[in-house]
Amino acid sequence: MTQKIGIGLLGLGTVGTGVANILNSPEGRHPLVASINIVRIAVRDLQRPRLVNIDQSIITNDPYEVVKDPNVEVVVEAMGGLEPARSLIMLAIASGKSIVTANKAVVARYGKEIAEAANASGVYVLIEAAVGGGIPIIEPIKQSLGGNRIQKVTGIINGTTNYILTQMTKRGTKYQDVLKEAQELGYAESDPSADVDGHDAADKIAILSGLAFGGAIDRESIPTKGISTLESKDIIYANKLGYEIKLLAIAENLSESATKDSSAYLALRVEPSLIPKEHPLSGVNGVNNAILIEGDPIGQVMFYGPGAGAGPTASAVVADILNVAGIKLMQQRGEKSLDPLLSAFSWRNCFLANPREMPQKNYVRLITADTPGVIGSVGNLFGKNDVSIESIVQLDSNKTGAEIIVITHEVSKGQIIDSLEEIEKLTEVIQIAAHFSCL
Amino acid sequence: MTQKIGIGLLGLGTVGTGVANILNSPEGRHPLVASINIVRIAVRDLQRPRLVNIDQSIITNDPYEVVKDPNVEVVVEAMGGLEPARSLIMLAIASGKSIVTANKAVVARYGKEIAEAANASGVYVLIEAAVGGGIPIIEPIKQSLGGNRIQKVTGIINGTTNYILTQMTKRGTKYQDVLKEAQELGYAESDPSADVDGHDAADKIAILSGLAFGGAIDRESIPTKGISTLESKDIIYANKLGYEIKLLAIAENLSESATKDSSAYLALRVEPSLIPKEHPLSGVNGVNNAILIEGDPIGQVMFYGPGAGAGPTASAVVADILNVAGIKLMQQRGEKSLDPLLSAFSWRNCFLANPREMPQKNYVRLITADTPGVIGSVGNLFGKNDVSIESIVQLDSNKTGAEIIVITHEVSKGQIIDSLEEIEKLTEVIQIAAHFSCL
């Protein structure tokens, strides 16, 4: 891997900085990361101090200069907003350069035009970071679920509203109060409308359903309802009846049979919805996102993770950069060369640790004599071996003795094994009845 | 897409039949599915009746004939077992043919040898179906998480044991009784050892950690403990203390710093473990699988879905076939052609349904006068509009009136809107205070 792929980065805000941080420290990541080089960066304000170590000479305040730079092979658009992002993407395509973008607003509105231009020009436009933050979801839909007839996509795909609803549920706080808190914590914008009114989720479900169902979606026709009128009372009642309330983006194929007509007839909407507590989406809390996909023959699969944030979003952007880089390297190397991401190869030695050195929390069940000093003796022996205890409770006692459950903090497996050997010898201890690790 | 990619299928059991069923009915799936053609199939018993429509002339009972067939470009190994599967895979590689396999036992034991031969020969060996059934997990690790330093992989990756533990937890039934049931239902083998003693999970975590940490794993050195000695009592106690018990496969990078030394020092093990109830893996029940990956900078991502079964496993096998086919087609078409999976293009028209025609369950909160007949009147009006009611309860009543919560079965949005318009006019109804959809 001697050739380096030149990246032009548009924007050095949260996402751009996260991407630069990954590419600047390739150690311990996929070796392909080391083949990627940021050669030009456009920023709005040249004077602003940066949280990442960048050679000042590659920075400009003219994004067009970055796109046009002959050393830039792949353009990473991390500016956001409709313009000039859209024009820069179209210019990059026209210049024969592949694009990686996190810009859901542009892709949801101009995805068809962009995809057609990209296909005609023979370049990729990859958008993993546009939906679900760091969660791999675009690529699995495009590459892993292609054998399925997708029936339904259901997503919790806006972190701000999910944070607000989670707080309203856990603490019984009113919408307005939680929104204010979320704004102070940086989880909501000062103008929160794009999030709380559901527009951001609508952009994202337009993108997901376009890929899942194979055709362009009319973004402006998606019925969209946000969470701003939701009362705490409805959350309380829903909980009583066995439901959670989440802002869902849903796309469902209503076509009678996929075989009759190749068109898809889709029910799309964004709205707060009740979810039964046993449903996999009901446990998705805080700023996390999750996308549930139902298809034939796969059944239900769910993708869960951080829906926003510099690190997760940068992870998704870099995934796309690696995909483009892998294919470029394969093509440069010619016949019989493989995509370095799809092929498997070792890039470091993996050694297995001695089991005694593995760190773990522990659950231990002891059967003991029912005498007053036993918890003290057991506690002392753990202490002697430096095993710190989270809880120790007696859960059952009867004629044959008592049962004591110990949960430890994280210690090495060796420490716990040594402790248990000594504890077993205590006269008050009849038996170590069970020992498991704990997450 | 006029060229067809020729597939040779080894085995026509559950997985092979599932694959043939997908490839035989491409309508409504990714258009690349239609470019794939099964040209030769090896079965053990030529006389056995088949659940799939196959031209008898392409069936043989000699798997070597399939691998050697010049029309076979990609070999799909769905036989299972170590031999002759391993030898057939090596022969296919030597013949310059890419392989798709679900064979976790072979890959966990001979993965290094297979990968080296494949890279030397310029072919792919893709294994999405080897871990997690239908869940896209191999490809996300290889392609989507490459920018991360993976710190830990934690998986519920054996459906049989997870089914048994779920039943033990829900019903307080003993291990031996649930195992017998699982055997009767076909969820456990008559010799259940590979599953209940953890060997299957150990195969799978060896594969996952090899990919996540970038080096071959010594499969035979993974400490492995199954669930057969687990007592119901420990499940009950764990639940009381706020935990579930699951069979976990864990791989953790213990290296102090990824930058100091390129080697990885890994704690690997398979064992029953307590999981706090608020942890994302704790809600994974029945035959479902889930894999939680922790990395820098992504944080935590989880992949959840059906861990076994004909349909899900076939979905994963076809995903791999599509990946190989996409690259083959791209290479055949030459310069400026794109991988049809990574590029985005429309392959059918998507129409958005009229919101009135969208089917949904509903939650309705009414504020009404506190009179005896009100539930009857409301129920009658819903009935008149063919809206079937799942539950109707009065949750609060005070001086200003009563609050009634109605949960309907699934009806069209139009039906519910029409009903609510009429209900609002009832003299007993003061206000329709809330209306949400339900999953």
Interface residues (C-beta under 8 A of the other chain):
Chain A: G18 N21 I22 S25 E27 G28 R29 H30 P31 L32 V33 G111 K112 A115 E116 A118 N119 G122 V123 Y124 V125 L126 E128 G134 I135 P136 E139 P140 K142 Q143 S144 L145 G146 G147 N148 R149 T154 S209 G210 L211 F213 G214 G215 A216 I217 D218 S221 I222 P223 E231 K233 D234 Y237 A238 K240 L241 Y243 I245 L248 E252 L254 A258 T259 S262 S263 A264 Y265 L266 A267 L268 R269 E271 P272 S273 L274 I275 P276 H279 P280 L281 G283 G295 D296 P297 I298 G299 Q300 V301 M302 F303 Y304 G305 P306 G309 A310 G311 P312 A314 S315 A316 V317 V318 A319 I321 L322 N323 I327 E335 K336 S337 L338 D339 L341 L342 S343 A344 F345 S346 W347 R348 N349 C350 F351 L352 A353 P355 E357 M358 P359 K361 Y363 R365 S391 V393 L395 E403 I405 I407 A433 A434 F436 S437 C438 L439
Chain B: G18 N21 I22 S25 E27 G28 R29 H30 P31 L32 V33 G111 K112 A115 E116 A118 N119 G122 V123 Y124 V125 L126 E128 G134 I135 P136 E139 P140 K142 Q143 S144 L145 G146 G147 N148 R149 T154 S209 G210 L211 F213 G214 G215 A216 I217 D218 S221 I222 P223 E231 K233 D234 Y237 A238 K240 L241 Y243 I245 L248 E252 L254 A258 T259 S262 S263 A264 Y265 L266 A267 L268 R269 E271 P272 S273 L274 I275 P276 H279 P280 L281 G283 G295 D296 P297 I298 G299 Q300 V301 M302 F303 Y304 G305 P306 G309 A310 G311 P312 A314 S315 A316 V317 V318 A319 I321 L322 N323 I327 E335 K336 S337 L338 D339 L341 L342 S343 A344 F345 S346 W347 R348 N349 C350 F351 L352 A353 P355 E357 M358 P359 K361 Y363 R365 S391 V393 L395 E403 I405 I407 A433 A434 F436 S437 C438 L439
